[in-house]
Amino acid sequence: MDLPVQLVLGVFTLLTIMALATAAQRLLNVRFGRLRTFLAALAAFGLARPVLEPILGSLGGVDAQQPPAAAALGLLLLIVMCVVLIPMVILVLAEALVPPGSVPGPLELIRSVRGRVSRSRRYSQITRIAIRHGLGPYLRGRGERLEDRSGKVRLARSLREALDDGGVTFVKLGQILSTRRDLLPAEFVEELGGLQDQVAPAPWEQIEPVLRAELGGPVEEVFAEFGRTPLAAASIGQVHTARLHTGESVVVKVRRPGIQSVVAKDLDIVRRLAATLESRTRWGRSLGLGDLAEGFATAIREELDFRVEAANMAAVAASDGGGVTYPAPISAMCTERVLVMRRLSGRPVTTATPEQGPRLARDLLDCLLRQILVEGVFHADPHPGNLMLLEDGTLGLLDFGSVGRLDGSVRSALQRFLLAMNRQDPLGVTDALLEVVPRPEDIDEAALERALGQFMARHLAPGMDSVRMFTDLFKIVSAYGLSIPPEVAAVFRALATLEGTLVRLSPGFDLIGEARAFAGRYLAERVGPETVRETVTQELAALLPMLRRLPRRVERIASAAEHGRFTMNVRLLADDRDRGYVTGLLHQVLLTVLGATAGLMAVILLGTDGGPQVLSNTSLFQLIGYNLLGISAILVLRVLAVIFRRPRASDDHHS
């Protein structure tokens, strides 16, 4: 066969396949992926002859000398419908058996294989770390039950060392667990507290290239002095002392080299594990583990970028710290992997004397509550490792990689929540809580009010223990299925962390009394003469336009009622979405009825004897029946395609 003929046949074949794909997608009225539609049309083109030959053979031949017009037209229509039905059937079956997104594309498959290999290596590495530190039996659920304190201390030390070796993500996990005395025994809390300031530093040979690349020159040229021995080492970065050419003492925080890829793998593992637990366990769904894992991942990614921390530090430093001091960043020298800030001289806060503890705890509580309720920008991770006891005896707050932000409406609701708790008003606490979190449709407000009343009776009464107050409050929120926004979740996490920190600073600290004292001071500030006058003026200015229109509207309503013209106009289905839903539903019902009717008529005609003989083995009635059967199949497939696609209405259909 000549090349031009082959080229023409190739173009004709391609156009036929494209026409089949377009016809199948138009008839199904569902948008499929281009690759999926093309493959279905290609399969139809290849199957057309094997499918049509037995069908046409059973119908009989056509008189080529003088074919009846009805026979030619009916046979042509039947052939076209049979050919188009093949890709339609393939697409509907694929939609039901292999939904879009369930099978990755070639590029996605390659990335998925690489990801699986990488995750497998990380899983293997984590398992080896656990076994090396003696945690293997506990991973298999066969660890011995330890009753004596020495055994718990050994296990806690092994866990801390394993988390330390596991890397940034697991160190962060240990830091969070070290503040949760309600979840872990005291031996574990004490041992995991070492992760705050006892992480092994990276050697100078790994740190120096990072500084050179980020600061644009050798360390000796950028700084007048630079201490190569780290002052402290954390899970994400380590801190070195330095002096600028201006003579100012600074600290330089450097991100650990190579941790970004490891953190990405660990976060992927955490997200997958959370998604599995959320889909397979009731408690995972009630806690919203998927959202929590995503929030945890976002927080860690922000902590990896020191530019975010510099901006957070500047935002928090702009607020009033009270008895707490914040470091100030040197903005011109802050990059993604290097953070330079003015130095605060002091020692770890855990070295504070018992006499200093209550005052430091009071200052920290007052500072964080003011940040949350007044300023709207707050430190979201106030664990002991982020605190320093300065030389003048005050607190210094460090590490602003995790900072929360609240808008005015959320702050107002939290303020009402705190004041209602101060009054021990269950109704006010419930109303304020439902303003902070989205209100579910099926919430049992009476039961929630009783639970909050019991919570306040348990924790707010004189002489009652308040150590687990914030933790128990979070449990109530989770038990009633309240979906917590990320910014509010950051508040709960900060308060739960603060709870453990206050206990370490001052055992027996009167958290309730100090929080009430803060609420009293804040309320006194808010109800001063100038504040009340300003608030009243603002409210009146907002209400004045409505008050001016109110008399005329009341007069029109009264006049209409007096003359019997007062009516109410209610428009059903006024929303476009409601009309669209009802229209689509009626469309599906109509197609189903038409498809069933066409199929029934086809069966009746195929079973009818007699009629004009248009083909050698087929009468006119039977030919019409075959065509009606094809029309019925098209209508039914159209309905099925929408049914199979409807549960994934949010799918982008680009599979």
N, C-alpha and C positions, 0 to 999 in steps of 0.2 A: 504494500500500500504506500502510495506516495506521501511525502511529508506534508504537503498542503492539505491532503485529505485527512491525514491523522490530526493535523492542527484544527481543522474545522470540526472533526468529530470530538476532539477534546474540549473545544469551546462549547459545543452543543451539549456535551455531557455535563460540563460545569454549570451552564445556564439552567439545565434541567434540574440538577440537584439543588441549585439556589431557589428555583421556582417551587420545588417540593418543600424546601425548608420554610419559605415564606408562607406558602399556602397552609402548611400544618400549624404554624404558629398563629396565623390569623384566625383559622377556624377554632383553635383551642382558646384563643383570646387570653393567653397567659404568656408572659415574657420569659423565655428560657435563655440560658447562656448560648452564645454563638457557637461555641465548640460542640456543645451537646446537640443543638439543633442541626448543625451541619453533619455530624456523625449519624444522626437518625435519618436524615435525608439520603446520605450516602448508602446506608444499609437498605433503605427502601428502594433505591435505584438498583442495587444488586439483587434484591429479593423480588422485584416486580415480575420478572419473567417466570421464575418457578411458581409464584403464587397465581399468576393470571392463567397460565396454561391449563391447569386442571379445571379452573372455573369456566373458561371459554369452551373447553372440551365438553363439559357437561351440558352447556347451553345448546350446543350444536352449531353447524355452520350457517353462513349467510350466502344467499344467492348473489354471487358477484355480478351476474348480468343485470339483474333488476332488484337491488335490495330495497325493501320497504323503508320509507323515510322514518317511520316510528321505530323500526328495528335498529337502523343505523344510529339514530339519535340516542335511543335508550342504551344500546350497547356501548357507545362512546362515553356516555355519562357514567355507566357502570364501571368501565375501565378506569376512568379518571378518579372516581371515588375510591376504587380499590387501591390504586397506587397511592393516593393521598392518605388513605386510612393507615397504611403501613407505618409511616413516620409518626402519625398521631398516636398509634398504639404503643410504639417504642417510647415516645416521650412521656406518655402517661404512666407506663410501667416503670420507666426510669425515675419519674417523680415520686412514685409510691415506694419503690424498692431502694433507690439510691438518691435521696434528697440532695439538693444543692448544698455544697459545703461538706458533705459527709465523705467525699473522696477528694483529696487535694489534687491540684494541678501538678504538672511536671516540676515547676520551680518550687512550689510549696512542698511537694513530696521530697525533693532534694534537701530543702531546709529542714523538713521534719525529721529525715533520717539523720542529718547532722546533729540536730537538737537532741534526738534520742540517744545518739552515741555520746554526746557531751554530757547529758544528764546521767547516763549510765556510769560514765567515769566518775562524775561527782558523787553519785550514790555510793559507788564502790569506795571512793576516798573517805566519805563520811562514815561508812561502815567500818573501814579499817581503823579510823581514828577512835571510834567507840570501842572496838575490840582491844585496841592497844592500851586503852585506859581502863579496861576491865568492865566495860558496860555491855559486852556482848550478851550475857545471859538475860539482862533486863530488856534488850531489844526483842528477844524471843519470848518474853513473858515468863522466864524461868528464874528470875533473880530471887535470891533469898530475902526473906522478910527480916529486917533489922530492927531489933527492939532496943538494944543498948545504944548509948550516945556515941561511943567510939566508932561503931560500925556506920552510923549515919554520917559522922564526920568524914570517914574514909570515902564513902560513896559520894558525898557532896564535893569533896576535893577532886575525885575522879571526874565528876560531871563538869566542874569548873574548868579543869584542864582540857577536857574534850571540847567544850564550847570555845575555849580560847584557841585551840588548834583548828577548830572548824572554820574560823574566819569571821568577817565583819557581821554577817547576818546572824550568826549564832551567838556572837558576843552581845549583840543588841538584844537578842532574846533573853540571854542570861541577865542583862542589866534590868530588863523589865521584870523578870521573875524575882530579882533580888529585892524589889519593893513590895512584893505581894505576900505579906505575912499571913494572909488569910488562905493562901493556897499551899504554901510550903512550910515544912518545919523550920524552927529557928536555926538549926545547923546548916541547912541549905541556904537560907537567906543570908546568914553571916558569911558563908564561903563564897557565894555568888557575888556578894558585895565587892569582893576583890577584883572582879572584872571591871569595876569602874576605873581603877587606877593602877592595875597590875598587869597590863597587857605588854607582852614582849615587844620592844621597839625594833624597827627595821634598821639594818646597818647603814652607816653613812654612805657607803658605796652605792646604795640604791636611792638614797635621798638627794644626794648632790646633783645628779642629772636632772631631777625634777625641778629643783630650785633654779638651775642654770637655764632650763628651757622656759620656765614660767616668768622669771624676772629679767630675762634678756641679757644675762652676763654672769660672770663668775661671782660667787658669794662674797669673795674678798673685796670686790669692787662695789657691790651694791650696799654692803653693810660695813660699818667701821669695825665692828666685832661680831663674831657669830660663834655660838657654842655648839660644837658638833655633838656633844653628849646630850641626848634629849632630856628636857626638864620633866616631861610626862609623856606617856604613850596611851592612846585610846584605840578603839576598834577601827576607826576610820582614818585617823591621822595621828601624828605625834607633834609635840610642841618643843621648839628650841628657843633659847634666849638669844637676843641680839641687841645691838646698839646702832642706831642710825648715825649718819655723819653729822647730824645736828646735835648729837649727844643724848637723844631721847632713848630710854630703854623700851624695848618692844619684845613681844613674843611672836614667833613665826610658826604657824600651824601648817604642816605639810601633809598632803594626802598620801597614804601608803601606795606605793607603786604597784600596779597590776591588780588592784582589788576590784576594779569596775567590772571586768568580765566575770570574775568569781561571784560578785554580788548579783549580777544579772542571772547567772545560772541558779543561784540559791533562791532568788526571788521567783524564778519560774517554777522551781520545785515547790516553794511555799504556796504559790497561787494554785498549782495543780492539786496539791494536797488539800487545800481549803475548798476548792471546787468539788472534789470527791466527797469530802466530809459533809458539805452542804447538801449535796444531792442524795446521800445515802443515810444521813442521820437526822433525827428530828432536832436535836440540840444544835447541830450545825446550821440548820435552816433558821431556827429561832434567833441565833446570835448573828446571822448574816455573815458567815465566815468569809464568803467571797469578797464582800465589800470591805471587811476588816483587813483581809490580806492585801487588797488593792490599796487601801489607805496606808498600810505598813510599807508597801513597796514604794508608794509615792513619797512618803516621809524619808525613807532611806535614800532614794534617788536625789532628793533635795539636799540631804546632808552630804552627799558626794560632791556637790557643786558649792565650793566655798564662796562664790559670788552671791548665792542665795543667803548664806549665813551672814555675810557682811551687810547685805541689805536688811536682814532681820535684826541684826545687832543695832544698826542705826535707827530702825523703827522703834525698838524697845527702849533704846537709850533716850529717845525723844520724850518719853513719858517720865513721870515722877517715880523714882525708885524708893523713896522713903529711906529706910535704913539699909538698903541694898545698893551696892555699887555695880555698874556695868562697865566692861571695857569698851573702848572706842576704836573702830577700825581705821587703818591708814588706807583710804579708798584707792589711792593711786597705785598701791602695791598689792592689791587683792586680785587674784585670778581664780580660775576654776579649781586649781589644785594647790594654791598657796594663799594663806590668809595672814596678813600682818596687822597686829593690833597693839595698842599701848598696854604695857605690862601692869598687872595688879600683883603686888607683893603680898604673900601670905603663905598659909599652910593648909593641908586638907581639913575640911570642916569636921571630920570625924575625930580630930584631936581636941575639940573644944571641951572645956571643963564642964562638969555638971552644973556649976553655977551659971555658966554662959548659955547653956542649952535652952532654957525657957525663953530668954530674950531673943536669941537667934531664931527660934521656931516662930515666935510671935512676929518678928520682922519679916520672915519669909512668907508666912501666911498672909499678912497684911499686904505685902508687895504683890503676891500672885492674885489675890482677890481684887486688888485695885486694877491690875492689868486686865483681868477678865471682865470685870463689871463696869469699869469706868473708862479705861483707855481703849479697850477692844483689841489690843495687840499683846499677846502673852507668851511666856516661855512654856512650851508644851512638854518639857522633859526635865522637871526639877529634881532629879535624883541626886544623891550625895556626891557623886563624881563630878557633877556640874556646879558644885558649890565650893567656895574657898573662904577660909577665915582670914581676913585681912589683918595687917599689923595693928590697925587701930581698934581691933575687936569687932568690926562689923562684917557683914556678909558680902561676898562678891559672887555674882551669878555669871557662869561661863557657858560656852558651847551653845550658840544660838542657831544650830542647824535645824532644829525643830521648833517652829514658831507658829502659833495659831492666830487667826484673825476673825473678829466677829463684827457684823454690821450693827447699826443702832437698834433695829427691831429685836434681834436676838439678845442683845445686851439688856434691853428693857424687860424682856420676858424673864431673863435670868435674875434680874434685880427683883422683880415681883416674886419670883420663886424663892429667893433667899429671904425676903421680908415676910412672906407667908410662912416659911418654916420657922422664922424667928417668933411669929405669933402662934405657931402650932395650929395653923388653920388648914385642915385637910382639903377643904373645897378650894381655897385659894392656891394651894400647892398643886392640886390636880389641874386647875385651869391654866396656871402658869406653865406647867410641864407640857400640856397639850398645845401651848403656843410655841414652845421651844422645838418640839418634834412634830412631824406631820401626823395629823389625826387620822387613824385608820377608820374605815367605814363601820366595822363591827366591834369597836372597842366597848367594853363594859365599864363605863365611867364609874358606876357605883362601886364595883369591885375594886377598881383602881384606887378610888378615894379611900376605901377601907384599908387597902394594903399600905397606902401612904400614911394613913392615920396610925396603923400599927407600927410602921417604920419610925415615925416620930416619937411614939410612946416608948419604943425600945431604945432609941438613941438620944433623944432630946430631953428626957426627964432628968432631973438633978441626980447626980451620982451614978448615972448609967454609963456603960462603956461605949466610947465613940470611935474605937480603933477601926472598925469595919464599916463605918457609916457610908462612905462613898461607894464602897464595893457592894453593899447591900442595896443601895439606891440603884446602881447599875443593873443588879439582878432583877429588881422590880421592873425596870424599863424593858429588859429583855423578855421577862416572863409574859408581859402583856403585848408582845409583838410590835412594840413601837420602833419604827425605823428612824434611827438617829442620823441626822445629816453629818457629813464629815467634820465640819467646824465644831459642832456640838460634841461629837465623839472625841475630838481633841481636848475639849474642856474636861470631859469625864476622865480621859486618860491622864491628863495633867493633875487632876484632883486626886485620883487614885495613887499616882506616883508621889504626890505631895504628902498623902496620908502616911505612906511608909517612911518618907524622909523625916517627917515631924517626929515619928516615933523613935527613930534613930537619934535625932538631935536631942529630944527631951522625952524620955519614957514617962508616961502618965500626963502628957501635955493635954491641957483642957481645950481641946479643939472646938467644942460646942460653945464654950464661954467666950473664946477669942473671936469666933466667927460672929457670935451675937454682938460682941462689942464693936466689931467692924461694921456690922449692919446698922447699929445705933449711930455710930459716927457718920456713916454715909448718909443715913436718913436725915440726920441733923444738918448735913451740908445741903441736901436736896430740898429741905423745907425752910430754908432761910428766907427772909423777907424779899431779898433781891431775886432769888431763884423763883419763888412763887409768883412774884409780879411779872417776871419775864415769861414764865410758862403760861400764865393767864392771858397775857397780851398776845402771845403767839396763837393760843387756841381761839381767842376771840377774833383775831384777824382771819383765821381760817374759816370760822363759822359765819362771819358777817355777810358774805354774798348769799349763803343759803338762807339766813334769817331775813334778808331783804326780800327774797322771793317767796318765802313761806306764807305771808298773809294773802297774797293774790292766789296762790294755789289752793289754800283752804277755802277762800271765797268761791272759786270756780267749782270745787267739789261740792260745797254746800248748796250752791245754786242749782247744779245739775241734779242733786238728790231732791231738792224742793220741787222742781218741775218734772220729776219722773224721768229724767234723761241720764241718770247715773248707770253706766254700764261697765262691764269688764270684758276685755278682749284677750282671749287666750288663743295663741296660734300653735297648733300641733305641728310637729316636725319643722319648726322654724330654723333649726340648725342644719346647715348643709351636710354635716356628717351623718345626722339622723336620716335625712332624705336619701343620702347615698346608700346607707346600709339597707333601708327598706327597699329601695329600687333594686339593689343587687340581689336581695333575697327573693323578690318577686321574679326577677330575671331568671334565677336558678330554678325556681318552681315552674315557671313557664317552659323553660327548656326541657325540664324533666317530663312534664306532661306531653309536650310535643314529641319528644323522643319515644316515650312509651306508646303514644297514639300511632306514630309512624311504624313502630315495630309490630304493633298489633295488626294494623292494616296489612303489613307485609306478610305476616303469617296467614291471614285470611286469604289474600290473593294467591299466595303460593299453594294453598290447599284447594283452590278453586279449579275445577276441570272445565274444559271448553274454552271458548274465546278464539279470536283470530290467531292462526299459527304464523308467527313472524320469523321464527328460527326453526331449524329442523327438529329440535327437541324441546322448544320453549314456546309457550303461547304469549300473547301480549300481556295478559293478566299476570303471568308469572314474571315476565321481564319487568313490569312495573313493581311487582312485589320485591324483586331483587334490588331495585333502585331505592325503594322505600326502606329496605333493610339497611342499605348503606347510609341513607340519611339518618336513620335512627341511631346507627353506630356513631356517626359524627356528633350528633347532639349529646349522646350519653358520654362520649369521651370528653366533650367540652365541659360538661358538668363535673365529671370525675377529676379533670385537671385542676379546676378551681377548688374542689374539696381537698385534694391532696396538698395544694399550695397554701390554703387559707391558714393553717396553723403556723405558717412561717411568713405571715404577711409582712413582717419587718425585714425579711431577707432582701438583700440587694439584687438577687437573681443574676449574679455575674459569674456563677460557677461554670 
